[in-house]
Amino acid sequence: MLTLYHSPWTRSTGVRILLEELGAPYEMRVINRASGEQRGEAYRRVNPLGKVPAIDHDGAIVTEQVAIYIYLADAFPDRGLAPAIGDRLRGPYLRWLAFYGSAFEPALVDFHLKREPAHPGMSPYGTYDEVIDLLSSQLKTGPYLFGDRLTAADLLWGTALGWTTQFKLVPERPEFAAYIARINQLPSAQKVGAEDAELAKTHHPRPS
């Protein structure tokens, strides 16, 4: 049994898309953020930080967005969304998944708050411009992070770039726009987007 704890138009949307791409059978429990359910005692037993997404796979609870992507893509290997150990892309794949949480999001938080990055010896990312330029150069080789091969990492980055460009946290470069459009055109993304729109009417108003 696989359960996804989800709230529409959050970081868990990408995990839903991943589950659809994997063809994994799952149950979805919608956390009503409009009512503050994510901060309630019941959900904090799943994730003490009150964040989505989280999954429960046969009693194994996994939180933290990147960990969930790694776990699910490895748990359902038949769809080939995770390069296997021994595949030359396994290292780069893990690198770009880790880079998202360890460098990209911290850089965006500092950028949004207009904070200077920490001293280079302490900063996890260097500078905001370096992070954006590195991602840009990787995506220019396209159509996905690793050429023609779609991986779970693309589902993470594609959905993340969608909301970060929307909120002007990432510049609207042509390579980003093309990549976002490519991910959004996946049938799985179309399906989840439509279903999230319905869920959001009662569970979480769409941000403006």
N, C-alpha and C positions, 0 to 999 in steps of 0.2 A: 504494500500500500504506500502510495506517494501522495503527500498532501502539500500543497503550496498555500502559504499564507500571503494573501495578495491584497493590494489596494490599487484602484485604477489611477493611471497617470503618475506612477511613482517608479522607482527603480525596479520594482517587481514586474513591470510590464515586459521588460526585456527577457526576464526569466520565463514568463508565459510563452513568449515567442519561441524561446529555446525549446521548451517542452513540446510545443506544437511541431517544431522542426524535427525533433527527435522521435515523434510519434509515441511519446511515453504516456501511458495511462496515468491519470492523476485526478485527485479531488482538489477542488479549490475552496478555500475558506476565505471569504472576503472580510477584511478588517475595515470597519467603518471609521475612517479618520475624521469624518465630520462630527462624529459623536465622541471622539477621543478614545475609541476602543483600543487603539494601539498602546495606550498608557495604562490600560486596566490590568488588574491582577492576573486574569486568565491568560492574556497574551504575553505578559511579562514572564510567565513560566516557560514560554517558548523562546522568547528573546528578551532578556532582562533590560535591554536598551530600548525596547519598544519600537524597533524599526522593521520595516518590510524591505525585501522579501525574507522569508524563512521557509525551510522545507523540513518535513518529517518523512523520512524514507525507512519504513519498517522499524520505527523507533529510533533511528539515528537522526537527530536534529542538527541541521546545518544552517548557520546564519552567515552573514557577511557575503555581499554580492558576488565578489570574485570567487570565493570558495564554492559557492553554489554552482556557478558556471563550470568550474573545473570538475566538481563532483558529478553533476548530471551528465555532462558530455562523456565522462569516463564510464559512468554507470550504464549508459546506453550506447555502446561503441558501434553498433551495426550501421548507424547513419553516417559515420565517418566525420563527425564534427569536431573530434579531438584527435590530433596526430598521436599515434601510439608511441610508447617508449621505444626508442630505436629508430623512429622516423626522424629524418633530418629537420623537420619543422617543429618537433616537440619543444625544443628549447626556445626558439623564437615565439612560438605560440604562448608558452608560459610567461615569457618575458613581457609580451604585450598585454596579457591579462593582469600581471602584477603591476605593470607600469600604470595602468588605469587607476588603481587604488592608491598606489604609493607615491605617484608623481602628479598625474593629471588632476585628480580632484583636489589635492592640497594646493596646487598651483592656482586652480580656479577660485578656491575659497579666498586665498590671499588677494587675488586680482579683484574679486568682487568687493572685498572689504577695504581695498586700496591700501593693503599692507605690503611693506617691502618683505621679500623673502628673507629667511634667516641667513646667518653667515653661511657661506658655501660649505664649511665643514659640518654644519648641522642641518642644512636644508635637504629635504628628501628629493628635491626636483631641480635645483639650480635656479633658473629663471623661467618666468611664464613664457617669454618669447621662445626660449629654447625648447620647451615642451611642445608648444604649438607647431613650431617649425619641424621638429622631429616627426610628429604625427603627420604633418602635411607631406613631408618627403616620402614617408612610407605609403601613404594612400595614393600618391601620384603614379606609383607603379601599377596600381589597380588590376582588375576591378575591385578586388578585396585586399585585405591586409597582406595576404600571401599569394598574390596573383589571381589565378582563376579558382582557387580553392576556398570555398566558404567554410568557415569554422565558427565555433561558439564565440570566439573572440570578436568576430564581426558583428554578431548579434548584440554583444555588450557595447561595442564602440558605436555601432550604427544608431542604436536607440539613444545612447548617451549624447552623441553629437546632435541628435535631433532636438533635445530639450536645451542643451547648452548653447546652441546657436540661437534658438528661439529667445532665450533670456539674455542674449548678447554677451555671454561669457566666453564665447569662442567666435572669432571673426568668420564672416560668411565667404570663405574662399571657394572657388569653383570645385576643387577636388573634394571638399567637405560636402557641398551641396549635392554633387553627383553620387557620392557614397551614401548619404542619407536617403536619397531618392531610391537608390538600388535596394537598400534594405527595406524601405517602406513598401516597395512593390512586391515583396515576397508574400505569397498567399497567407502564410502564418501571421505576418505583421498586419495584413489587411483584416484578417479575422479577429485578432486580438484587439486591434484598434476600434473596430465596430462594437465589440462586446464591452470594452472599457468605456466607450461613450455612453452606453446604456447604464452600466454600473455607476458611473460618476454622477448620474442624475440624483441618486439618493445617497451615495457613499462618500463622494468627494467632489466638490465643485471644481471645474477645470480652472487652472490658474490663468490669469489674464496678463 
